[in-house]
Each structure stands twice: as C-alpha cells, then as structure tokens.
Amino acid sequence: MDQAHREVLRKQRLYLSNQILVSDTIVQFLYQENILTASHVEEIESQNTSKRKTLSLLDVLPTRGPRAFDLFMESLLQDFSWVRDSLLQLLEAQPAATGPGSEVQLTLSVSKTPRLISFQNIKNINPATLTSSINSFHLTDIHNLLGVGISWHLTIRFRL
C-alpha cells in the first residue's frame, strides 16, 4: 500500500469508524478479492461493535499489499460512496511527489466499477510531453475502446 494511502487511512480512522459498517459487504468483498484471509475475517467479526470492527479492518488493511487500498475503495462504492469521495478528495489535496520515483495514475470507471492503472518509478518525465500525449487522446477513442451502450467515466490524475 502506498504511503499516501496509509496516511489517509490513519488520519481518517475515527471518521471511517463512525461512517461505515464493514460487516455486511466490505469485509466479504475484501475476502473474496484475497485481500483478507479467513483469520482476518474471523478477527474482525469477533469485535463487539461496528466501530471496533472497522478499526480492526483499518489495522489490517495497510499490511495487505498494493491492491488493498484500491479494492477497499471499490468496496465503498455501493453503500458508502460519500466516504469514498471524501477519501479521494483528501488524497488529491495531499502534496504531490516530485522527482525520480514519482507516480502517474489513471483511473477508469466503467459501469461504476473503478479500475486503477498505476505506473510507478517513472523517471525523467517531461510534463510537456505528457500534456501533448493527453491532448492527442480523444474521448471518442475511449468510447470506441469500451464499446457502444456501456456507461463510462474517465479520471486522469497525475502526480509528478
């Protein structure tokens, strides 16, 4: 999990524990996606209150690999979209990384299911080249790529 993601989860622990209920779908979705193990699910579900269950999940999540945050965010889409939106705004407000090892992220949502494509350790990025590449990529290209009749949303966020 990226350091920025860890920081947002740490700083928003109390907010998250008051806003989301992890038992119904979130824990099961993360188990289904191999982010949580059966013992993690058992530990989380053994907590007495919803708040403690959420805090227990937040303790485990940062240790579960690079896909953990993105899949956690995906698990929030259906029932807790306002929480997801709030976390995304906080991430966007964080200072951008600069220099070697900076990150470029593209987020593509098709039918409300986000997919994050991440290119890490990109060195010597020329912002002018990046801008011209984006300018030459048209929305009709996206539509042709996805097909007719599919709803889509594209967000491109660069951190340089």
Residue pairs with C-beta under 8 A, 6 or more apart in sequence:
1 61
1 62
1 63
1 64
1 65
1 66
1 68
1 69
2 66
2 69
2 103
4 91
4 94
5 62
5 69
5 91
6 62
7 94
8 87
8 90
8 91
8 94
9 16
9 58
9 61
9 62
9 69
11 90
12 86
12 87
12 90
13 55
13 58
15 83
15 86
16 54
16 58
16 83
17 50
17 51
17 54
17 55
17 58
18 51
19 80
19 82
19 83
20 26
20 54
20 76
20 79
20 80
20 83
21 50
21 53
21 54
21 79
22 44
22 50
22 53
22 54
22 57
23 44
23 45
23 50
23 53
24 79
25 75
25 78
25 79
26 57
26 72
26 75
26 76
27 36
27 41
27 44
27 45
27 53
27 57
28 41
29 71
29 74
29 75
30 36
30 57
30 61
30 68
30 71
30 72
30 75
31 37
31 38
31 40
31 41
33 67
33 71
35 61
35 64
35 65
35 67
35 68
35 71
35 72
36 44
36 60
36 64
40 60
43 56
43 60
44 53
44 56
44 57
44 60
45 53
47 53
47 55
47 56
61 68
61 69
61 72
62 68
70 114
70 116
73 84
73 87
73 88
73 114
74 113
74 114
76 83
76 84
76 87
77 84
77 112
77 113
77 114
92 157
96 102
96 159
96 160
97 103
97 159
97 160
98 160
100 121
100 123
100 124
101 120
101 121
101 123
102 122
102 125
102 159
102 160
103 118
103 119
103 120
103 122
103 159
104 118
104 119
104 122
104 125
104 130
104 158
104 159
104 160
105 116
105 117
105 118
105 119
105 157
105 158
105 159
106 116
106 117
106 155
106 156
106 157
107 114
107 115
107 116
107 117
107 154
107 155
107 156
107 157
108 114
108 115
108 117
108 152
108 153
108 154
108 155
109 115
109 152
109 153
109 154
109 155
110 146
110 150
110 151
110 152
110 153
111 150
111 151
111 152
112 151
112 153
125 160
127 160
130 158
130 160
134 156
139 154
142 152
142 154
143 152
146 152
